């Protein structure tokens, strides 16, 4: 008669240090963050303004070397409230992750919404709406990173 074994489960966390080379486009984009400037690149073929800045237009596949300073205000395209903790999250919960389309740009990017109490979901649901105008709130100390923008707050 064959003996049956239960499966053992080993839980552990693994951290892997790494370095990321930004390249010239993202380097310029993130250097702007240090100066509280949000840069986009404009496609010479379709004229779209891309934020975060990109080295080529993903629609036309042409290089984008026309740099423009863009607005620090925009609108929420979509959002989600996170109220539980998981590994690798950008901040402690609760927080709102939102797709934000800055004024006079043609793409959205993911960032945080804040500046008000997030502990009551019903209050958050009444406050945060798709299409709501928001503006960037910068951290005091900047590192040249997307999180130099602390969050976007309602206008």
N, C-alpha and C positions, 0 to 999 in steps of 0.2 A: 504494500500500500504506500502510495506516494504522499509525502508530508507536504502540507500546504503552508506557505509563508505569506504573511502580510507584507505589503509594500511599505518601506520606510520612506519618509519624505524629509529631505534636508532643506531647510530654509536658510538662505544667506544673501548678502548683498555684495555685489562686485562693482568696484569703481575702477575705471580705466582712464588714466590720464591721457590727454591728447592735445595736440596743437592744431589749429585751423588756420591755413593761409587764406586771407580774405581776397587777395588779388587786387588789382588797381581800382576796379569799380566799387567794390564793397569797402575798400580802404577809404576812398574819398567820401562815400556815403556815411560811414561811421565817424570819420574825422569831423564831418558836419555836425554830428550829434554832440560832440564835445563843445561846440560853439552854439548849441541850441538852434541849429539850422537843419531842416529836413530837405534833403535833395531828392530830386527825381531826374530821370533821363527821358528825353523826348525822342520818339521815333521820327526819323526824317521822311519816312514813306507814308505812314498812316497818321502821324502827328499826335499819337497818344502819349500821355505823360505817365511814366511807370514809377511807382513807389512801392517798396524800396527800389532804388536805382538798379537798373540792369545793364549789362554790357551789350545785350542785343534785344530786339523786340521779339517776343515769343509768337507774335502773330505774323510778322513780315520776314523774320529771320535776317534783319539787317542790323549792323552795329549801331548802337545809340551812343553818340558822343556829345550830344547837346544837353548840357547840365542846366537844370532850372531849380531855383529855390521855390519850394511849394508852401502852401498855407499850413499852419499848425492847427487849423480847424477843419472839421469835416463832419460826416454823418455816419451813424451806425448802420451797417448793412444787415448784420445778424449778430446775435449774442447768446451766451450760455452762462449761467451761474454755476460755479463749482463749489460745493460745500463739504467736500471730503478730501482727505490728503492722500496723495500717491507719490511715488518716487519720481524725482526729476521735475517737479512742478515749479513754475516761475516764482511763486510766492505762497505764503500760507493762506489756506482758505478761511473764510469765503472770499472768492474773487470772481470777477466777470471777465471772460475772454470774449472779445468782439472783433468782427471784421469791420474795419474802418476805412472809408473812402474819403480822403482829404479833398477839400474844395479844389476844383479845376484839375483834378487828376483822373486817371481812367482805370485804375486798379485799386483793389482793397488789400489791406494787410492786417494781420492778427496782432492785437495788443490788449491791454487791460483797461477796464472802465472803473473809475473810482471817484473819491471825493465826497462820498455820502455813506450812510450806514447800510451795510450789506447783510446784516444778521437776520433781517426779517424778509423772507422771500416775497410775501404779499406786497410789502412796501417797494421792494426792488421791481416787482412786476408792474406796479403802478407808475414807477419813475422811469424805467428804461424802456424805450420803444425803438423799433427799427425806424430809421430816418431821423432820429433825434440828433441835434447838433451837439458836438463835443469839441473840446480843445485840449491840446497837450499841456501837461503839468510836468515840468522837468525836475529831476533830482538835483540837489545842490552840488554833489560831487559826481562828475561824469568820467567815464572810462573809455568812451568810443564804442558803445554797445547799444543795441536797440532798447535795452532797459534803462538807458539814460533818461528816457521818457518814463517817468514814474507810472503814469496812467493818463488816460483821457477823462476829463470831467465834463458833465453837462454844461452847456453855455447858458 
